[in-house]
């Protein structure tokens, strides 16, 4: 799923502070619901990528 995205973009988002907040909410989701974790993670990550890289929306 991450293959179409350039590694630079992924690294950039990982180093930014919004990513830290995103990771925190994902961790909470893992602790709360293990069944919906994968779906939730995909949706959150896709929404985050869409917000930052709207031009790549068709790839996701």
SULSUL-V481844 format. One record per residue. N is the residue number from 1. SS is DSSP state (helix for helix, strand for strand, loop for the rest). PHI is phi in whole degrees, -180 to 180 (NA if undefined). D_LAST is the distance of its C-alpha to the last C-alpha in Angstrom with 1 decimal. Layout:
n;ss;phi;d_last
N;SS;PHI;D_LAST
N;SS;PHI;D_LAST
This chain:
n;ss;phi;d_last
1;loop;NA;7.6
2;loop;-85;8.8
3;loop;-60;10.2
4;loop;-63;8.2
5;loop;-84;8.9
6;loop;-67;12.6
7;helix;-57;14.9
8;helix;-63;16.6
9;helix;-64;13.9
10;helix;-65;13.5
11;helix;-65;17.3
12;helix;-59;17.7
13;helix;-66;15.8
14;helix;-70;17.8
15;helix;-84;21.0
16;loop;-80;20.6
17;helix;-69;22.4
18;helix;-56;19.6
19;helix;-66;17.9
20;helix;-61;21.3
21;helix;-63;21.4
22;helix;-62;18.0
23;helix;-62;19.3
24;helix;-62;22.5
25;helix;-65;21.0
26;helix;-66;19.0
27;helix;-60;22.3
28;helix;-62;24.1
29;helix;-63;21.8
30;helix;-63;22.5
31;helix;-69;26.1
32;helix;-80;26.1
33;loop;-126;24.0
34;loop;-83;23.2
35;loop;-73;21.9
36;loop;-92;19.1
37;helix;-61;18.2
38;helix;-61;15.3
39;helix;-60;13.8
40;helix;-61;14.8
41;helix;-60;13.4
42;helix;-63;9.8
43;helix;-64;10.3
44;helix;-63;12.1
45;helix;-65;10.0
46;helix;-63;6.9
47;helix;-63;9.7
48;helix;-64;11.3
49;helix;-65;8.7
50;helix;-64;8.4
51;helix;-67;12.2
52;helix;-85;12.9
53;loop;-125;10.6
54;helix;-59;10.3
55;helix;-68;10.4
56;helix;-95;7.0
57;helix;-59;5.5
58;helix;-67;5.6
59;helix;-79;3.8
60;loop;-82;0.0
